[in-house]
């Protein structure tokens, strides 16, 4: 029973941390938008199972997303293996 409560608390804290990071990023974006000469670059990744679908404004952002999605999939694989042995 305590493992379930621990995992629920950990999940809640991760979601809360994500909201805080998004809020801070929006605040920083508002403060940095005073200089209009900046170029915006970005991209996104949709991971369906082990297959990532990536899109971006340039090759550099897609390469960064590819590396991050490989790291994410390795972490998920290691976590899956670790939780199967517990």
QUIBEL-V71549 format. One record per backbone hydrogen bond with DSSP energy under -1.0 kcal/mol. CO is the residue of the C=O (numbers start at 0). NH is the residue of the N-H. E is the energy in kcal/mol with one decimal. If there is no record, write none. Layout:
CO,NH,E / CO,NH,E
This chain:
0,4,-1.8 / 1,5,-2.3 / 2,6,-2.4 / 3,7,-2.3 / 4,8,-2.5 / 5,9,-2.5 / 6,10,-2.6 / 7,11,-2.4 / 8,12,-2.5 / 9,13,-2.2 / 10,14,-2.2 / 11,15,-2.6 / 12,16,-2.5 / 13,17,-2.1 / 14,18,-2.1 / 15,19,-2.1 / 16,20,-2.5 / 17,21,-2.3 / 18,22,-2.4 / 19,23,-2.6 / 20,24,-2.3 / 21,25,-2.2 / 22,26,-2.2 / 23,27,-2.6 / 24,28,-2.2 / 25,29,-2.2 / 26,30,-2.0 / 27,31,-2.0 / 41,56,-2.7 / 43,54,-2.4 / 45,52,-2.7 / 47,50,-1.8 / 50,47,-2.3 / 52,45,-2.8 / 54,43,-2.9 / 57,61,-1.4 / 58,62,-2.5 / 59,63,-2.1 / 60,64,-2.2 / 61,65,-2.2 / 62,66,-2.2 / 63,67,-2.5 / 64,68,-2.5 / 65,69,-2.0 / 66,70,-2.3 / 67,71,-2.4 / 68,72,-2.5 / 69,73,-2.2 / 70,74,-2.3 / 71,75,-2.5 / 72,76,-2.2 / 73,77,-2.5 / 74,78,-2.5 / 75,79,-2.3 / 76,80,-2.3 / 77,81,-2.5 / 78,82,-2.6 / 79,83,-1.5 / 80,84,-1.1
